[in-house]
Amino acid sequence: MASDGTLDTAVVLFSGGPRSTLAAIRTGLRFQRVHLVTMTHKGYSGSTHLAAQAQGIARFFGDPDRFVHRRVPVDRLVRLVTNGHRWRNLKRHGLLSLAPCGLCRLAVHWRALVYCLDNGIGHLADGLVPGVGTRPGGYGPIGLDRLREVHGDFGVHYETPLYDLGVQAEKELERLRFTGAPGEGTGTGGHHGFCKLEKLDALFRRACIGYQRLDRMESRMTAVVDDGLARIRDWTREYAESGARSRLAACLDQGGPWAP
């Protein structure tokens, strides 16, 4: 594995929306170099504004070398997390194992952890806010602390710099006089991007919420998340030790994953 990062470098999961934009700005105030990493897979479409938004952040700082934008394909990991051990998970967790939004998010965080390890970077941030945790895929009430623990196991500090701010990212950007146009980000269903998995998530929610309270479903979803995180720990530990010979290496998309 490569190790070209420094203690002055951080990674921000970057969708191009207002929350990830503000997370990038707040991280840029603390670190000399920031990798804006956009996870891409075939479920996403649109989001043509990403490169321009990343350039806008660099202009805001007056330092074009501080931020680097990378697009990282994550198709194989999404398939692994959502479809791997499908029948075992269906027997163990029932319909909850079919929650595509939450399982997809696990794949994204897994790939971000691998990116940090490959580049020797020890800090990861995203624009998560409490409002996102109102459904099982949101990870606010379910998996936030668990995600921190998993990243920490591999020497990566994961934080959510906007969590106390809530959903007021747009107003904070205005206060900072950021002149970009964040739009809706990727995967939100807005005019900049759309995630096809949202349709599956809507069907899942209709099937589950119809017969149980949301808080009860979130409580049960914890077991699904824990199963996914156990695999992340196991396979990532093997990857750190064996590199290209590991099971995880075979599940990482090839073909220029760091393309701008």
N, C-alpha and C positions, 0 to 999 in steps of 0.2 A: 504493500500500500504506500501511496505517496504521502509526503509530509512536508508540504510547502507553505503551510499556514504559520501564523505567529500568535502570540498571546494578545496582540493588538488587532486581531481579525475576528469578525463575527459573521454568522449566517443569519439571514432573515428570510422566512418563508414568505414569498412575495406573489400576491395575486394581482397587484396593480390597483386594488380598491383603496378606499380611504383608510381603512384600519391598517392594512399592511404597509401603506405609504407612510402613515404616521409612525408605525413601529420602526420602519427603516430610518426615518429622521431621528427618532429618539435614540436608536442604536448608533447612528452615525455621529451623534454628539459625544459618544463615549468611546468609540473605536476608530482607529486610524484607517481601517479598510473594512468594507462590508460587502459580502457576497449576497446579492438579491437572487434567491433561488426560486424559480417557478417550476413547480412539478406539473408535467403535462401527461395526459393520457387520452385515449380515444373517446372517452366519455365527455371531454371538454370540447367546446367549439367557441369560436369568436375570440374575444380578448386581444384584438389587434393593437390596442393602445399600450401594451406592456412596455415595449422598448422605449416609446416616447415618455412614459411615466418614469421609467428608470433614469432617463436622461434629464428629466425635469428635477428629480431629486439631486442629481449631481450638480445641476446649475444652481439649485437652492443653496448648496454648500459652497459654490464657487470652486469646486475641486473635482474635475472629471476623473481623477485617478482613485478617488476614495471609494467609489461604488463600481462593482462589476456585476452585470446581469447574466445569469445562467439559466438556460432551460434544461431541465433534466427529465427525460421520459421515465415513467413509472408504471407502464402497462403490465409488465410481468409481475411486479410485486402486487399490484391491485388484483390480478387474477389469482395469485397465490393466496392472498389474505381473504378474498371473497369466496373463492371456490375450493381452496385446499382443505382436505378432510371434510368435505361437504356433508357426507352422510353421517359421520361421527358427530359433527356439530349439530346437525339437524336432530339427531336422536337425543343429544345432550341438552340442547338449548331450544329446540322447537323453532317456531317462526322467528325468534329473535336472532338466530344465526343468519337470517336473510336480510338483516338491516344494512343495506348497501352504503348508506351515507357514513355511518360510523366506522364500518370496516374499511372503507376507502380512506378515511382520515388516518387510520392506523398505518396503512401502507405509505401514505405521504410522510408521516413522522418517521417511519422506519427508514425510508430513503434519505431523509434529511440527516438522520443519525449516521448513515453510511457515508454521506457526503462529508460530514464533519470529520469522520475518522480518516477518510481518504486524503483529506487536505490538511490534517493536523490542526483543526480548528476546535476550540473548546467552548464556544458560546453559540447558542441557538436561540432565536426569538421569533415570535409571530404576533399577529394582531388579535388574538383571541380575547373576547370580552364576555362577561357573564351572560348576556342575552343569548349567546349562541348555545348555551347549555340548557335550553328549554326543550330539547328533544334528545333521544339517545345518542345520536351522532355528535352532539355538541361538546362532550367531554368536560363541561364545566363541573357538574355535580358527580360525574362518573369517573373520569380518568385523568384529570389534570395532574394530581399529585402522583399518580402511577406513572405517567409519562415522564415527570421530572425524575423519579427514581430510576427508571430504565436508562434514560440519558446519562444520569449521574453515575450509573454503574460503569459506563465507558468513558468517564472523564469529561462529559459534555454537560455544561450548565444550560438548562432550558428555562427560559423565562417568558412571561407574557407582560410586556411593559405597559399595555393599555388596560389591563384588567380593572384597575381602580377607576379608570376614566369612564368605563361603560361604553355606550354607543354614540358618544359625542365626538367622534373622530373628525367629522367634517367641520364642526365649529372650531376645534382646536387647530386644524389646518388653516382655517381662515384667520384665526388669531395670529398664527405664525406668518401670515401673508404668503403662504405657499400658493403659487399661481397655476399649478397643474390642474388637470381635470380628472380626478381619480375615478369617477364613474362607479360602476358596480363591482368591479373585480371579476375574477373568473369563478365560474361555477355557481353564481348567485341567481341566475335566471334573468339578469338585467340585460341591457342592450349591448354590453361589452362582452358578455360571456354566458354560456349556458352549459350546465352539467346534465347529461342525459340520465345519470343515475338518480336525479331528483324525482323522475317519474316513478322509478322503482321504489324509492323511499316513501313517496306518497302512498303507493299501494300497500307497502309494509305497514305504515302508520295506520291506515284505514283498517287493515286486518287485525292489528293488535290493540289499538286504542278502543276499538269497538267493544271489547269485553273486559277491559281493565283500566284502572286509573294510570295517568301518565307517570306519576311518581313511583307506582308499583312496577311499571315497565322499566323505568330507569334503574330501579334497584336490581331487577333481574338481569338487566343488560350488563351489569358489572361483571358477572361471570363470563360473558362472551368476551368482554374487553380483556379480562385477566387471562383467558386462554390465548388471545392474540399476543399479549405482551410476553407471556411465557415463551412463545415461539420466537419472538423478536430477541429476547435475551439469549436463548439457546443458540439460534442460528448466527446471531451477530458475534457472539463469543467465539464460535467456530470460525467465522470469517476473519476475525482479528488474528486468530492463530494460524489459519491455513490459507487465507487469501483466495487465489484463483481455484484452489482445489476444494473449496467449501461448497455446501449446498446453496448458500445465499448468492455466491458469485454467479452461479448458473441462472439465477432469477433476476439479475440486473440487466436492464436494456443496454444493448451495445450500439455502436454507430454514432460516435460524437456526442455523448451526453452533455458536454459542457458548451454546446454551441450557443452563441448569443441570440 
